[in-house]
């Protein structure tokens, strides 16, 4: 697999994990503005997934989705974490922790793949900026 395809699949999976995480918690959110924010964040992740799919097609490849074990593991972690405290504050903290992990990982990938197709680096940077913005937006719910 080429570096470009590997990097694109990583971007796709990272954004898809954002969608999965939001889907797992959005029904538990109590504040309407917070719920609306999460819908907006989900839309941003979907856009990044679509862009990654489009670039992958240029390489004659399809995206690799997050595996069922990772999806199940995420759902179980969310359910377990919210068993004790399902407040919006706890949900915001969980979302921020996931986004922060995403920022660290995508930054490492940008540094590792800095000589790859500029279009892919731009998309990776867009994902990083989206994650950073999401962290800032979630701070008001702590």
N, CA, C and O atoms as CSV, one atom per row, in Angstrom:
chain,resi,resn,atom,element,x,y,z
A,1,UNK,N,N,0.849,-1.178,0.000
A,1,UNK,CA,C,0.000,0.000,0.000
A,1,UNK,C,C,0.892,1.239,0.000
A,1,UNK,O,O,1.876,1.307,0.737
A,2,UNK,N,N,0.544,2.201,-0.823
A,2,UNK,CA,C,1.342,3.421,-0.904
A,2,UNK,C,C,1.163,4.274,0.347
A,2,UNK,O,O,0.175,4.144,1.070
A,3,UNK,N,N,2.128,5.138,0.585
A,3,UNK,CA,C,2.042,6.051,1.731
A,3,UNK,C,C,0.802,6.920,1.640
A,3,UNK,O,O,0.156,7.194,2.651
A,4,UNK,N,N,0.467,7.354,0.439
A,4,UNK,CA,C,-0.701,8.223,0.255
A,4,UNK,C,C,-1.978,7.509,0.668
A,4,UNK,O,O,-2.811,8.073,1.378
A,5,UNK,N,N,-2.128,6.288,0.229
A,5,UNK,CA,C,-3.335,5.515,0.559
A,5,UNK,C,C,-3.386,5.228,2.057
A,5,UNK,O,O,-4.444,5.323,2.678
A,6,UNK,N,N,-2.248,4.880,2.627
A,6,UNK,CA,C,-2.165,4.626,4.069
A,6,UNK,C,C,-2.572,5.874,4.857
A,6,UNK,O,O,-3.357,5.788,5.801
A,7,UNK,N,N,-2.044,7.016,4.472
A,7,UNK,CA,C,-2.343,8.287,5.147
A,7,UNK,C,C,-3.817,8.639,4.995
A,7,UNK,O,O,-4.457,9.050,5.962
A,8,UNK,N,N,-4.358,8.482,3.799
A,8,UNK,CA,C,-5.776,8.775,3.563
A,8,UNK,C,C,-6.677,7.868,4.385
A,8,UNK,O,O,-7.680,8.323,4.934
A,9,UNK,N,N,-6.335,6.606,4.476
A,9,UNK,CA,C,-7.144,5.692,5.286
A,9,UNK,C,C,-7.084,6.073,6.759
A,9,UNK,O,O,-8.076,5.954,7.478
A,10,UNK,N,N,-5.911,6.535,7.209
A,10,UNK,CA,C,-5.799,6.995,8.591
A,10,UNK,C,C,-6.713,8.204,8.823
A,10,UNK,O,O,-7.434,8.259,9.820
A,11,UNK,N,N,-6.680,9.162,7.910
A,11,UNK,CA,C,-7.530,10.358,8.028
A,11,UNK,C,C,-8.992,9.937,8.065
A,11,UNK,O,O,-9.757,10.411,8.905
A,12,UNK,N,N,-9.378,9.053,7.160
A,12,UNK,CA,C,-10.759,8.580,7.102
A,12,UNK,C,C,-11.166,7.932,8.428
A,12,UNK,O,O,-12.218,8.251,8.983
A,13,UNK,N,N,-10.339,7.033,8.924
A,13,UNK,CA,C,-10.673,6.318,10.160
A,13,UNK,C,C,-10.739,7.258,11.357
A,13,UNK,O,O,-11.592,7.088,12.228
A,14,UNK,N,N,-9.854,8.242,11.410
A,14,UNK,CA,C,-9.853,9.202,12.512
A,14,UNK,C,C,-11.171,9.988,12.511
A,14,UNK,O,O,-11.801,10.153,13.556
A,15,UNK,N,N,-11.578,10.466,11.342
A,15,UNK,CA,C,-12.841,11.211,11.247
A,15,UNK,C,C,-14.030,10.296,11.524
A,15,UNK,O,O,-15.001,10.708,12.158
A,16,UNK,N,N,-13.953,9.061,11.052
A,16,UNK,CA,C,-15.039,8.113,11.300
A,16,UNK,C,C,-15.184,7.831,12.798
A,16,UNK,O,O,-16.302,7.683,13.292
A,17,UNK,N,N,-14.072,7.757,13.519
A,17,UNK,CA,C,-14.145,7.558,14.973
A,17,UNK,C,C,-14.842,8.738,15.645
A,17,UNK,O,O,-15.548,8.558,16.637
A,18,UNK,N,N,-14.648,9.946,15.111
A,18,UNK,CA,C,-15.384,11.101,15.632
A,18,UNK,C,C,-16.882,10.918,15.446
A,18,UNK,O,O,-17.664,11.212,16.350
A,19,UNK,N,N,-17.279,10.437,14.288
A,19,UNK,CA,C,-18.698,10.187,14.010
A,19,UNK,C,C,-19.243,9.119,14.957
A,19,UNK,O,O,-20.316,9.283,15.538
A,20,UNK,N,N,-18.498,8.030,15.106
A,20,UNK,CA,C,-18.929,6.933,15.975
A,20,UNK,C,C,-19.070,7.419,17.409
A,20,UNK,O,O,-20.053,7.108,18.081
A,21,UNK,N,N,-18.086,8.183,17.879
A,21,UNK,CA,C,-18.138,8.705,19.244
A,21,UNK,C,C,-19.344,9.595,19.464
A,21,UNK,O,O,-20.021,9.486,20.487
A,22,UNK,N,N,-19.615,10.462,18.526
A,22,UNK,CA,C,-20.772,11.356,18.646
A,22,UNK,C,C,-22.062,10.550,18.613
A,22,UNK,O,O,-22.966,10.790,19.413
A,23,UNK,N,N,-22.151,9.598,17.692
A,23,UNK,CA,C,-23.357,8.769,17.618
A,23,UNK,C,C,-23.621,8.025,18.918
A,23,UNK,O,O,-24.774,7.813,19.293
A,24,UNK,N,N,-22.557,7.630,19.605
A,24,UNK,CA,C,-22.699,6.881,20.854
A,24,UNK,C,C,-23.188,7.740,22.013
A,24,UNK,O,O,-23.755,7.209,22.968
A,25,UNK,N,N,-22.984,9.056,21.953
A,25,UNK,CA,C,-23.329,9.881,23.127
A,25,UNK,C,C,-24.413,10.923,22.875
A,25,UNK,O,O,-24.975,11.464,23.828
A,26,UNK,N,N,-24.711,11.209,21.644
A,26,UNK,CA,C,-25.566,12.361,21.358
A,26,UNK,C,C,-26.957,12.249,21.984
A,26,UNK,O,O,-27.545,13.264,22.355
A,27,UNK,N,N,-27.484,11.047,22.106
A,27,UNK,CA,C,-28.817,10.882,22.703
A,27,UNK,C,C,-28.798,11.089,24.210
A,27,UNK,O,O,-29.851,11.229,24.832
A,28,UNK,N,N,-27.611,11.109,24.798
A,28,UNK,CA,C,-27.483,11.295,26.245
A,28,UNK,C,C,-27.317,12.763,26.641
A,28,UNK,O,O,-27.390,13.105,27.821
A,29,UNK,N,N,-27.094,13.623,25.653
A,29,UNK,CA,C,-26.869,15.043,25.913
A,29,UNK,C,C,-28.194,15.711,26.293
A,29,UNK,O,O,-29.233,15.467,25.680
A,30,UNK,N,N,-28.126,16.549,27.307
A,30,UNK,CA,C,-29.339,17.190,27.815
A,30,UNK,C,C,-29.543,18.608,27.274
A,30,UNK,O,O,-30.676,19.027,27.038
A,31,UNK,N,N,-28.457,19.336,27.079
A,31,UNK,CA,C,-28.519,20.724,26.637
A,31,UNK,C,C,-28.698,20.784,25.110
A,31,UNK,O,O,-27.945,20.155,24.367
A,32,UNK,N,N,-29.697,21.540,24.658
A,32,UNK,CA,C,-29.981,21.636,23.219
A,32,UNK,C,C,-28.821,22.229,22.418
A,32,UNK,O,O,-28.508,21.750,21.328
A,33,UNK,N,N,-28.184,23.269,22.960
A,33,UNK,CA,C,-27.063,23.890,22.257
A,33,UNK,C,C,-25.893,22.923,22.137
A,33,UNK,O,O,-25.206,22.897,21.115
A,34,UNK,N,N,-25.668,22.136,23.169
A,34,UNK,CA,C,-24.607,21.139,23.150
A,34,UNK,C,C,-24.914,20.080,22.090
A,34,UNK,O,O,-24.029,19.686,21.331
A,35,UNK,N,N,-26.148,19.626,22.041
A,35,UNK,CA,C,-26.550,18.645,21.043
A,35,UNK,C,C,-26.361,19.194,19.629
A,35,UNK,O,O,-25.880,18.489,18.743
A,36,UNK,N,N,-26.741,20.456,19.425
A,36,UNK,CA,C,-26.576,21.089,18.116
A,36,UNK,C,C,-25.091,21.160,17.740
A,36,UNK,O,O,-24.725,20.906,16.593
A,37,UNK,N,N,-24.245,21.506,18.707
A,37,UNK,CA,C,-22.804,21.551,18.474
A,37,UNK,C,C,-22.292,20.187,18.021
A,37,UNK,O,O,-21.501,20.094,17.083
A,38,UNK,N,N,-22.744,19.134,18.689
A,38,UNK,CA,C,-22.288,17.792,18.330
A,38,UNK,C,C,-22.757,17.398,16.925
A,38,UNK,O,O,-22.030,16.722,16.197
A,39,UNK,N,N,-23.953,17.813,16.546
A,39,UNK,CA,C,-24.427,17.556,15.179
A,39,UNK,C,C,-23.529,18.279,14.162
A,39,UNK,O,O,-23.205,17.729,13.110
A,40,UNK,N,N,-23.138,19.498,14.485
A,40,UNK,CA,C,-22.253,20.265,13.601
A,40,UNK,C,C,-20.892,19.574,13.485
A,40,UNK,O,O,-20.342,19.448,12.391
A,41,UNK,N,N,-20.361,19.132,14.619
A,41,UNK,CA,C,-19.082,18.426,14.602
A,41,UNK,C,C,-19.186,17.147,13.766
A,41,UNK,O,O,-18.279,16.820,13.000
A,42,UNK,N,N,-20.289,16.437,13.920
A,42,UNK,CA,C,-20.496,15.207,13.154
A,42,UNK,C,C,-20.494,15.500,11.653
A,42,UNK,O,O,-19.894,14.769,10.865
A,43,UNK,N,N,-21.172,16.575,11.277
A,43,UNK,CA,C,-21.202,16.977,9.866
A,43,UNK,C,C,-19.798,17.268,9.343
A,43,UNK,O,O,-19.468,16.922,8.208
A,44,UNK,N,N,-18.973,17.904,10.174
A,44,UNK,CA,C,-17.593,18.214,9.772
A,44,UNK,C,C,-16.793,16.931,9.546
A,44,UNK,O,O,-16.029,16.829,8.586
A,45,UNK,N,N,-16.972,15.959,10.433
A,45,UNK,CA,C,-16.278,14.685,10.272
A,45,UNK,C,C,-16.754,13.956,9.010
A,45,UNK,O,O,-15.954,13.347,8.299
A,46,UNK,N,N,-18.050,14.022,8.743
A,46,UNK,CA,C,-18.573,13.386,7.532
A,46,UNK,C,C,-17.976,14.023,6.275
A,46,UNK,O,O,-17.658,13.328,5.311
A,47,UNK,N,N,-17.830,15.333,6.293
A,47,UNK,CA,C,-17.235,16.032,5.153
A,47,UNK,C,C,-15.792,15.577,4.940
A,47,UNK,O,O,-15.372,15.361,3.803
A,48,UNK,N,N,-15.044,15.434,6.009
A,48,UNK,CA,C,-13.659,14.981,5.903
A,48,UNK,C,C,-13.619,13.552,5.353
A,48,UNK,O,O,-12.766,13.233,4.524
A,49,UNK,N,N,-14.530,12.699,5.805
A,49,UNK,CA,C,-14.604,11.333,5.272
A,49,UNK,C,C,-14.884,11.349,3.775
A,49,UNK,O,O,-14.255,10.615,3.013
A,50,UNK,N,N,-15.826,12.188,3.356
A,50,UNK,CA,C,-16.149,12.279,1.920
A,50,UNK,C,C,-14.937,12.749,1.113
A,50,UNK,O,O,-14.648,12.216,0.042
A,51,UNK,N,N,-14.235,13.751,1.641
A,51,UNK,CA,C,-13.056,14.252,0.940
A,51,UNK,C,C,-11.974,13.170,0.834
A,51,UNK,O,O,-11.337,13.015,-0.208
A,52,UNK,N,N,-11.776,12.428,1.923
A,52,UNK,CA,C,-10.786,11.344,1.901
A,52,UNK,C,C,-11.196,10.277,0.877
A,52,UNK,O,O,-10.352,9.767,0.140
A,53,UNK,N,N,-12.480,9.945,0.833
A,53,UNK,CA,C,-12.973,8.969,-0.147
A,53,UNK,C,C,-12.715,9.458,-1.575
A,53,UNK,O,O,-12.302,8.683,-2.438
A,54,UNK,N,N,-12.958,10.734,-1.813
A,54,UNK,CA,C,-12.741,11.298,-3.141
A,54,UNK,C,C,-11.292,11.215,-3.573
A,54,UNK,O,O,-11.002,10.873,-4.719
A,55,UNK,N,N,-10.375,11.525,-2.663
A,55,UNK,CA,C,-8.951,11.451,-3.000
A,55,UNK,C,C,-8.531,9.988,-3.183
A,55,UNK,O,O,-7.744,9.671,-4.075
A,56,UNK,N,N,-9.059,9.104,-2.335
A,56,UNK,CA,C,-8.738,7.685,-2.480
A,56,UNK,C,C,-9.141,7.165,-3.857
A,56,UNK,O,O,-8.432,6.349,-4.446
A,57,UNK,N,N,-10.274,7.635,-4.369
A,57,UNK,CA,C,-10.733,7.204,-5.690
A,57,UNK,C,C,-9.733,7.608,-6.770
A,57,UNK,O,O,-9.544,6.892,-7.754
A,58,UNK,N,N,-9.094,8.766,-6.576
A,58,UNK,CA,C,-8.062,9.191,-7.534
A,58,UNK,C,C,-6.908,8.193,-7.581
A,58,UNK,O,O,-6.244,8.040,-8.606
A,59,UNK,N,N,-6.679,7.516,-6.453
A,59,UNK,CA,C,-5.629,6.512,-6.367
A,59,UNK,C,C,-6.150,5.114,-6.715
A,59,UNK,O,O,-5.416,4.129,-6.631
A,60,UNK,N,N,-7.431,5.042,-7.107
A,60,UNK,CA,C,-8.023,3.761,-7.474
A,60,UNK,C,C,-8.299,2.862,-6.286
A,60,UNK,O,O,-8.346,1.640,-6.428
A,61,UNK,N,N,-8.482,3.460,-5.105
A,61,UNK,CA,C,-8.695,2.699,-3.864
A,61,UNK,C,C,-9.988,3.128,-3.199
A,61,UNK,O,O,-10.554,4.176,-3.511
A,62,UNK,N,N,-10.446,2.288,-2.267
A,62,UNK,CA,C,-11.609,2.610,-1.441
A,62,UNK,C,C,-11.144,2.739,-0.006
A,62,UNK,O,O,-10.095,2.220,0.377
A,63,UNK,N,N,-11.951,3.447,0.786
A,63,UNK,CA,C,-11.592,3.662,2.182
A,63,UNK,C,C,-11.699,2.373,2.987
A,63,UNK,O,O,-12.477,1.477,2.663
A,64,UNK,N,N,-10.902,2.306,4.038
A,64,UNK,CA,C,-10.986,1.226,5.010
A,64,UNK,C,C,-11.726,1.786,6.223
A,64,UNK,O,O,-11.307,2.779,6.817
A,65,UNK,N,N,-12.823,1.137,6.576
A,65,UNK,CA,C,-13.612,1.613,7.709
A,65,UNK,C,C,-13.038,1.089,9.018
A,65,UNK,O,O,-12.261,0.134,9.044
A,66,UNK,N,N,-13.440,1.740,10.099
A,66,UNK,CA,C,-13.067,1.306,11.434
A,66,UNK,C,C,-13.681,-0.079,11.654
A,66,UNK,O,O,-14.834,-0.314,11.294
A,67,UNK,N,N,-12.923,-0.974,12.232
A,67,UNK,CA,C,-13.391,-2.338,12.457
A,67,UNK,C,C,-14.476,-2.429,13.517
A,67,UNK,O,O,-14.627,-1.540,14.356
A,68,UNK,N,N,-15.222,-3.513,13.463
A,68,UNK,CA,C,-16.313,-3.723,14.410
A,68,UNK,C,C,-15.837,-3.796,15.853
A,68,UNK,O,O,-16.539,-3.347,16.759
A,69,UNK,N,N,-14.643,-4.363,16.079
A,69,UNK,CA,C,-14.124,-4.451,17.448
A,69,UNK,C,C,-13.868,-3.051,18.015
A,69,UNK,O,O,-14.175,-2.788,19.178
A,70,UNK,N,N,-13.314,-2.168,17.211
A,70,UNK,CA,C,-13.058,-0.804,17.671
A,70,UNK,C,C,-14.367,-0.082,17.937
A,70,UNK,O,O,-14.476,0.666,18.909
A,71,UNK,N,N,-15.355,-0.296,17.089
A,71,UNK,CA,C,-16.666,0.324,17.294
A,71,UNK,C,C,-17.293,-0.164,18.590
A,71,UNK,O,O,-17.800,0.627,19.386
A,72,UNK,N,N,-17.253,-1.493,18.796
A,72,UNK,CA,C,-17.841,-2.072,19.997
A,72,UNK,C,C,-17.103,-1.601,21.247
A,72,UNK,O,O,-17.722,-1.289,22.264
A,73,UNK,N,N,-15.792,-1.555,21.162
A,73,UNK,CA,C,-14.973,-1.118,22.282
A,73,UNK,C,C,-15.303,0.332,22.666
A,73,UNK,O,O,-15.406,0.661,23.848
A,74,UNK,N,N,-15.464,1.176,21.667
A,74,UNK,CA,C,-15.803,2.577,21.919
A,74,UNK,C,C,-17.156,2.678,22.604
A,74,UNK,O,O,-17.309,3.411,23.581
A,75,UNK,N,N,-18.131,1.950,22.098
A,75,UNK,CA,C,-19.473,1.985,22.679
A,75,UNK,C,C,-19.453,1.498,24.124
A,75,UNK,O,O,-20.087,2.098,24.991
A,76,UNK,N,N,-18.733,0.424,24.381
A,76,UNK,CA,C,-18.661,-0.106,25.743
A,76,UNK,C,C,-17.982,0.888,26.678
A,76,UNK,O,O,-18.412,1.062,27.818
A,77,UNK,N,N,-16.919,1.542,26.200
A,77,UNK,CA,C,-16.210,2.517,27.024
A,77,UNK,C,C,-17.117,3.698,27.360
A,77,UNK,O,O,-17.139,4.169,28.497
A,78,UNK,N,N,-17.860,4.171,26.368
A,78,UNK,CA,C,-18.781,5.288,26.586
A,78,UNK,C,C,-19.850,4.891,27.596
A,78,UNK,O,O,-20.104,5.622,28.554
A,79,UNK,N,N,-20.468,3.751,27.388
A,79,UNK,CA,C,-21.531,3.298,28.290
A,79,UNK,C,C,-21.009,3.138,29.713
A,79,UNK,O,O,-21.670,3.543,30.669
A,80,UNK,N,N,-19.834,2.553,29.854
A,80,UNK,CA,C,-19.255,2.350,31.174
A,80,UNK,C,C,-18.923,3.685,31.839
A,80,UNK,O,O,-19.190,3.879,33.025
A,81,UNK,N,N,-18.346,4.592,31.077
A,81,UNK,CA,C,-17.955,5.893,31.619
A,81,UNK,C,C,-19.162,6.710,32.070
A,81,UNK,O,O,-19.095,7.442,33.058
A,82,UNK,N,N,-20.257,6.579,31.342
A,82,UNK,CA,C,-21.440,7.382,31.665
A,82,UNK,C,C,-22.360,6.707,32.670
A,82,UNK,O,O,-23.362,7.293,33.080
A,83,UNK,N,N,-22.033,5.480,33.075
A,83,UNK,CA,C,-22.852,4.769,34.045
A,83,UNK,C,C,-22.888,5.525,35.377
A,83,UNK,O,O,-23.940,5.634,36.007
A,84,UNK,N,N,-21.741,6.040,35.794
A,84,UNK,CA,C,-21.637,6.749,37.071
A,84,UNK,C,C,-22.115,8.193,36.960
A,84,UNK,O,O,-22.772,8.712,37.862
A,85,UNK,N,N,-21.778,8.831,35.848
A,85,UNK,CA,C,-22.084,10.250,35.680
A,85,UNK,C,C,-22.341,10.520,34.204
A,85,UNK,O,O,-21.419,10.502,33.388
A,86,UNK,N,N,-23.600,10.768,33.874
A,86,UNK,CA,C,-23.946,11.015,32.470
A,86,UNK,C,C,-24.242,12.484,32.202
A,86,UNK,O,O,-25.022,12.818,31.310
A,87,UNK,N,N,-23.613,13.356,32.983
A,87,UNK,CA,C,-23.833,14.789,32.816
A,87,UNK,C,C,-23.212,15.284,31.516
A,87,UNK,O,O,-22.312,14.654,30.960
A,88,UNK,N,N,-23.703,16.412,31.047
A,88,UNK,CA,C,-23.129,17.019,29.858
A,88,UNK,C,C,-21.653,17.349,30.069
A,88,UNK,O,O,-20.857,17.288,29.132
A,89,UNK,N,N,-21.298,17.694,31.288
A,89,UNK,CA,C,-19.900,17.998,31.599
A,89,UNK,C,C,-19.019,16.768,31.360
A,89,UNK,O,O,-17.946,16.876,30.766
A,90,UNK,N,N,-19.467,15.621,31.817
A,90,UNK,CA,C,-18.707,14.384,31.615
A,90,UNK,C,C,-18.616,14.047,30.129
A,90,UNK,O,O,-17.564,13.627,29.648
A,91,UNK,N,N,-19.709,14.231,29.410
A,91,UNK,CA,C,-19.720,13.966,27.974
A,91,UNK,C,C,-18.750,14.898,27.257
A,91,UNK,O,O,-17.996,14.460,26.388
A,92,UNK,N,N,-18.765,16.173,27.614
A,92,UNK,CA,C,-17.848,17.138,26.993
A,92,UNK,C,C,-16.397,16.744,27.267
A,92,UNK,O,O,-15.551,16.811,26.375
A,93,UNK,N,N,-16.120,16.339,28.485
A,93,UNK,CA,C,-14.759,15.932,28.847
A,93,UNK,C,C,-14.331,14.718,28.018
A,93,UNK,O,O,-13.208,14.681,27.516
A,94,UNK,N,N,-15.208,13.735,27.873
A,94,UNK,CA,C,-14.884,12.547,27.070
A,94,UNK,C,C,-14.616,12.927,25.617
A,94,UNK,O,O,-13.667,12.436,25.005
A,95,UNK,N,N,-15.449,13.799,25.072
A,95,UNK,CA,C,-15.286,14.221,23.684
A,95,UNK,C,C,-13.970,14.990,23.511
A,95,UNK,O,O,-13.273,14.827,22.510
A,96,UNK,N,N,-13.644,15.823,24.492
A,96,UNK,CA,C,-12.391,16.573,24.423
A,96,UNK,C,C,-11.181,15.641,24.495
A,96,UNK,O,O,-10.198,15.839,23.780
A,97,UNK,N,N,-11.254,14.633,25.351
A,97,UNK,CA,C,-10.148,13.684,25.465
A,97,UNK,C,C,-9.952,12.935,24.143
A,97,UNK,O,O,-8.820,12.739,23.700
A,98,UNK,N,N,-11.049,12.521,23.520
A,98,UNK,CA,C,-10.947,11.842,22.229
A,98,UNK,C,C,-10.385,12.751,21.152
A,98,UNK,O,O,-9.554,12.336,20.344
A,99,UNK,N,N,-10.844,13.994,21.147
A,99,UNK,CA,C,-10.347,14.953,20.154
A,99,UNK,C,C,-8.875,15.268,20.383
A,99,UNK,O,O,-8.108,15.403,19.430
A,100,UNK,N,N,-8.482,15.383,21.647
A,100,UNK,CA,C,-7.074,15.660,21.956
A,100,UNK,C,C,-6.193,14.503,21.487
A,100,UNK,O,O,-5.118,14.726,20.928
A,101,UNK,N,N,-6.640,13.288,21.709
A,101,UNK,CA,C,-5.906,12.116,21.213
A,101,UNK,C,C,-5.797,12.186,19.687
A,101,UNK,O,O,-4.746,11.891,19.117
A,102,UNK,N,N,-6.893,12.578,19.036
A,102,UNK,CA,C,-6.891,12.710,17.585
A,102,UNK,C,C,-5.906,13.759,17.100
A,102,UNK,O,O,-5.229,13.556,16.092
A,103,UNK,N,N,-5.817,14.897,17.819
A,103,UNK,CA,C,-4.874,15.960,17.451
A,103,UNK,C,C,-3.444,15.439,17.527
A,103,UNK,O,O,-2.641,15.668,16.622
A,104,UNK,N,N,-3.138,14.744,18.602
A,104,UNK,CA,C,-1.777,14.205,18.768
A,104,UNK,C,C,-1.454,13.237,17.639
A,104,UNK,O,O,-0.387,13.316,17.031
A,105,UNK,N,N,-2.383,12.321,17.360
A,105,UNK,CA,C,-2.126,11.306,16.340
A,105,UNK,C,C,-2.023,11.900,14.936
A,105,UNK,O,O,-1.148,11.509,14.164
A,106,UNK,N,N,-2.903,12.836,14.599
A,106,UNK,CA,C,-2.847,13.398,13.241
A,106,UNK,C,C,-1.605,14.277,13.081
A,106,UNK,O,O,-1.043,14.356,11.989
A,107,UNK,N,N,-1.180,14.927,14.145
A,107,UNK,CA,C,0.050,15.726,14.086
A,107,UNK,C,C,1.246,14.821,13.817
A,107,UNK,O,O,2.113,15.154,13.009
A,108,UNK,N,N,1.293,13.675,14.497
A,108,UNK,CA,C,2.378,12.720,14.245
A,108,UNK,C,C,2.363,12.261,12.789
A,108,UNK,O,O,3.413,12.154,12.155
A,109,UNK,N,N,1.162,11.989,12.262
A,109,UNK,CA,C,1.044,11.521,10.875
A,109,UNK,C,C,1.447,12.616,9.889
A,109,UNK,O,O,2.118,12.338,8.895
A,110,UNK,N,N,1.043,13.858,10.158
A,110,UNK,CA,C,1.427,14.967,9.273
A,110,UNK,C,C,2.946,15.079,9.221
A,110,UNK,O,O,3.527,15.267,8.152
A,111,UNK,N,N,3.580,14.964,10.374
A,111,UNK,CA,C,5.044,15.034,10.426
A,111,UNK,C,C,5.692,13.848,9.711
A,111,UNK,O,O,6.715,14.003,9.043
A,112,UNK,N,N,5.098,12.672,9.853
A,112,UNK,CA,C,5.667,11.472,9.240
A,112,UNK,C,C,5.466,11.450,7.725
A,112,UNK,O,O,6.313,10.936,6.994
A,113,UNK,N,N,4.359,12.002,7.255
A,113,UNK,CA,C,4.028,11.950,5.835
A,113,UNK,C,C,4.142,13.323,5.169
A,113,UNK,O,O,3.416,13.604,4.215
A,114,UNK,N,N,5.027,14.167,5.649
A,114,UNK,CA,C,5.109,15.538,5.151
A,114,UNK,C,C,5.577,15.650,3.703
A,114,UNK,O,O,5.451,16.717,3.103
A,115,UNK,N,N,6.108,14.587,3.135
A,115,UNK,CA,C,6.561,14.623,1.736
A,115,UNK,C,C,5.561,13.982,0.784
A,115,UNK,O,O,5.896,13.681,-0.362
A,116,UNK,N,N,4.354,13.775,1.245
A,116,UNK,CA,C,3.337,13.120,0.430
A,116,UNK,C,C,2.546,14.150,-0.370
A,116,UNK,O,O,2.831,15.345,-0.302
A,117,UNK,N,N,1.583,13.699,-1.104
A,117,UNK,CA,C,0.691,14.516,-1.918
A,117,UNK,C,C,0.156,15.704,-1.092
A,117,UNK,O,O,-0.426,15.508,-0.025
A,118,UNK,N,N,0.355,16.916,-1.588
A,118,UNK,CA,C,-0.036,18.132,-0.863
A,118,UNK,C,C,-1.538,18.142,-0.551
A,118,UNK,O,O,-1.949,18.644,0.495
A,119,UNK,N,N,-2.345,17.598,-1.442
A,119,UNK,CA,C,-3.799,17.558,-1.222
A,119,UNK,C,C,-4.143,16.743,0.031
A,119,UNK,O,O,-5.081,17.077,0.754
A,120,UNK,N,N,-3.394,15.692,0.277
A,120,UNK,CA,C,-3.620,14.847,1.457
A,120,UNK,C,C,-3.180,15.580,2.720
A,120,UNK,O,O,-3.859,15.524,3.745
A,121,UNK,N,N,-2.052,16.261,2.642
A,121,UNK,CA,C,-1.571,17.025,3.797
A,121,UNK,C,C,-2.571,18.129,4.143
A,121,UNK,O,O,-2.822,18.388,5.320
A,122,UNK,N,N,-3.136,18.772,3.140
A,122,UNK,CA,C,-4.154,19.804,3.376
A,122,UNK,C,C,-5.358,19.197,4.094
A,122,UNK,O,O,-5.882,19.797,5.033
A,123,UNK,N,N,-5.804,18.015,3.666
A,123,UNK,CA,C,-6.944,17.367,4.313
A,123,UNK,C,C,-6.598,16.972,5.747
A,123,UNK,O,O,-7.424,17.126,6.647
A,124,UNK,N,N,-5.406,16.473,5.963
A,124,UNK,CA,C,-4.972,16.107,7.315
A,124,UNK,C,C,-4.933,17.348,8.211
A,124,UNK,O,O,-5.326,17.292,9.377
A,125,UNK,N,N,-4.463,18.451,7.665
A,125,UNK,CA,C,-4.414,19.706,8.415
A,125,UNK,C,C,-5.827,20.202,8.716
A,125,UNK,O,O,-6.079,20.761,9.783
A,126,UNK,N,N,-6.737,19.999,7.784
A,126,UNK,CA,C,-8.144,20.354,8.016
A,126,UNK,C,C,-8.711,19.523,9.165
A,126,UNK,O,O,-9.421,20.050,10.021
A,127,UNK,N,N,-8.403,18.235,9.185
A,127,UNK,CA,C,-8.858,17.381,10.287
A,127,UNK,C,C,-8.282,17.871,11.608
A,127,UNK,O,O,-8.997,17.961,12.605
A,128,UNK,N,N,-6.993,18.187,11.617
A,128,UNK,CA,C,-6.355,18.681,12.843
A,128,UNK,C,C,-7.020,19.972,13.318
A,128,UNK,O,O,-7.301,20.119,14.507
A,129,UNK,N,N,-7.270,20.894,12.415
A,129,UNK,CA,C,-7.921,22.161,12.769
A,129,UNK,C,C,-9.333,21.920,13.291
A,129,UNK,O,O,-9.773,22.576,14.235
A,130,UNK,N,N,-10.032,20.988,12.679
A,130,UNK,CA,C,-11.390,20.655,13.123
A,130,UNK,C,C,-11.358,20.109,14.544
A,130,UNK,O,O,-12.163,20.508,15.385
A,131,UNK,N,N,-10.443,19.209,14.807
A,131,UNK,CA,C,-10.318,18.639,16.153
A,131,UNK,C,C,-9.995,19.717,17.177
A,131,UNK,O,O,-10.579,19.746,18.260
A,132,UNK,N,N,-9.064,20.604,16.834
A,132,UNK,CA,C,-8.682,21.685,17.756
A,132,UNK,C,C,-9.857,22.626,18.012
A,132,UNK,O,O,-10.078,23.049,19.147
A,133,UNK,N,N,-10.599,22.950,16.977
A,133,UNK,CA,C,-11.775,23.815,17.129
A,133,UNK,C,C,-12.817,23.127,18.013
A,133,UNK,O,O,-13.437,23.765,18.864
A,134,UNK,N,N,-13.001,21.828,17.805
A,134,UNK,CA,C,-13.976,21.095,18.609
A,134,UNK,C,C,-13.606,21.119,20.083
A,134,UNK,O,O,-14.476,21.255,20.943
A,135,UNK,N,N,-12.324,20.988,20.374
A,135,UNK,CA,C,-11.871,21.053,21.766
A,135,UNK,C,C,-12.238,22.412,22.356
A,135,UNK,O,O,-12.783,22.487,23.457
A,136,UNK,N,N,-11.942,23.472,21.632
A,136,UNK,CA,C,-12.269,24.820,22.126
A,136,UNK,C,C,-13.768,24.995,22.319
A,136,UNK,O,O,-14.200,25.573,23.315
A,137,UNK,N,N,-14.566,24.501,21.375
A,137,UNK,CA,C,-16.023,24.638,21.474
A,137,UNK,C,C,-16.596,23.853,22.659
A,137,UNK,O,O,-17.595,24.265,23.250
A,138,UNK,N,N,-15.977,22.742,23.003
A,138,UNK,CA,C,-16.473,21.901,24.099
A,138,UNK,C,C,-16.129,22.444,25.475
A,138,UNK,O,O,-16.757,22.068,26.464
A,139,UNK,N,N,-15.142,23.321,25.550
A,139,UNK,CA,C,-14.684,23.835,26.854
A,139,UNK,C,C,-15.802,24.495,27.644
A,139,UNK,O,O,-15.811,24.427,28.873
A,140,UNK,N,N,-16.740,25.130,26.962
A,140,UNK,CA,C,-17.811,25.839,27.692
A,140,UNK,C,C,-18.785,24.880,28.387
A,140,UNK,O,O,-19.606,25.310,29.197
A,141,UNK,N,N,-18.693,23.578,28.071
A,141,UNK,CA,C,-19.589,22.600,28.695
A,141,UNK,C,C,-18.928,21.870,29.858
A,141,UNK,O,O,-19.529,20.966,30.439
A,142,UNK,N,N,-17.710,22.245,30.201
A,142,UNK,CA,C,-17.026,21.634,31.345
A,142,UNK,C,C,-17.536,22.204,32.650
A,142,UNK,O,O,-17.074,21.807,33.720
